[in-house]
Each structure stands twice: as C-alpha cells, then as structure tokens.
C-alpha cells in the first residue's frame, strides 16, 4: 500500500516534466527560425502550485476522488513555462475565475523581466481560444498550447479550431477516469446533461455505440433488450485518440497515464501537432518524452 500512495505525486511530477522537456526542445529547435513563438496556457488557474476545484461542477459527478488528489494534477505549468530557456516571445494565460485571475497578476509580478511578454486573459478559455485561432495570422506564428481543464471544460469545437491553425502543438490533459468513464454508467441510462457533456468533449454522439452494445436478455415473458457497457479505459483512450487523428496532422500514440493514489486512472496526457511539415519531428520528440516518462509505469487495464 505504501507504494500505491506515492502514485499521485510521482505522476504529477512526470506530467510536468513532460511539458518542461517539450518546451525546452521546442524553443531550442525554433529559436533561429522566422517565427514568433507563443506559449498558451488555457484554464491557467492561479498559476501557482495550488488550485481549488469548483465544487459546483464535480460534487455529484466525482465521488471517490479527493480534492487533494485532483489538485495535484492541476498545477505548475505556468511557472514552468516562464522559467524555460530559450524564452517564448509571448505568454498567454487564460483564466475565467476572477480570484484565480488575481493570483496570476502576482505570478507576472514575480517575473519582471518578462512582464511585457505576459498576457493575462480573464475570459472563458474556449471562447478566447477560438477567437485567436480564427483571427490571428498564423503564417509567422508557432505556438504550444497546454489544455489543463478541471473536468470536461474543453469543447470539441475548440479542438477543431486549434487543429485548423496548422501552427499549434497541443498538450491536452484528457479527463479519462476522473470524469469521462464515470459518466458512462454501466446500464447505459445516462441523463441528458451528461450526454451533452460527452457529446461536447468528443465532438460526436457516436461514443454511445462505441461504448455500449445491445444484448437480448431472456425473461419469463419476453425478450428484453439489455444494454451493456463495453467501454474500458483502453477503448475510451483509443476512441479519443482517433478523434484527435481526424483533426490534427498527427497525434502521439502513447499518451501518459496519470493515476490517483489508489492506482485508478485520472487522466491521459496527450499530444497532437497541427502543422503537417513540423508534425514528424514534433511527434518524434513528444513520443520519446512520453516513452521515457512512462517507462516501467502503469498501463491501462480493461
């Protein structure tokens, strides 16, 4: 049991190390290229290594997961990005929560030499991302986007907009077990609100036929159709990766599995590249990092 209790901290650090390694490789590879380099941190939170989850969203949705464990997976990326050398030309930190946004100003103040490069955005992350993806001139810009939502707050329309830029590399902390699998009830009786959430995060309603099957169940009076959940963590992972592959130039096939202290999957740390020319090297770097960080680590079980 002692070993199990360390999963959360260990895998949190591995997630952050993945991001840091890729950011270093990215800015080094492109430092002499004619591009403006941008780092975008959506759902940035406070920017520090503490963040309180919104109790209104997950109180009923996530029984069995402690707030402390979830918080461990939602921290640190903003400061890591600001400490990277070579530096980015611009940093965008997006956070809708006003209290968290106020804390981001403290983070900017702690990096005075970069203050003119740091942009703090107090808006809905989905709306702002769609706006910049649609309206910015991406011919001379390249960006890394870190999608670190609390729960299922990333809309598929946002993912589509990111891919269409053909200029953004995306790291996405996908809520595999902490949210998605918990909404997929065993009996298939999913309320409309949860169905809408799943439609929104996957960008399709086809998840239902992918994760459930009808079986004929004999009864004393008639044959009643019986819905059986066939979704496993692996099936959900493969379904989501396929959805990403339909939009992006390429997607890393080996996302990092992040677990809670009891060894249950919380997230998949996924990588996707939108630029066709740059995708091969981007995917190679990301795969190597993910392989290294996931070496001898836990694998998804059915």
Secondary structure, 3 states (H helix, E strand, C coil): CHHHHCHHHHHHHHHHHHHHHHHHHHHHHHCCCCCEEEEEEECCCCCCCCCCCCHHHHCCCCCCCCHHHHHCCCCCHHHHHHHCCCCCCEEEEECCCHHHHHHHHHHHHCCHHHCCCEEEECCCHHHHHHHHHHHCCCCCEEEEEEECCCCCCCCHHHHHHHHHCCCEEEEEEECHHHHHHHHCCCCCCCCHHHHHHHHHHHCCCCHHHHHEEEEEEECCCCEEEEEEECCCHHHHHHHHHHHHHCCCCEECCCCEEEECCCCCEEEEEEEEECCHHHHHHHHHHHHHHHHHHHCCCCCCCC
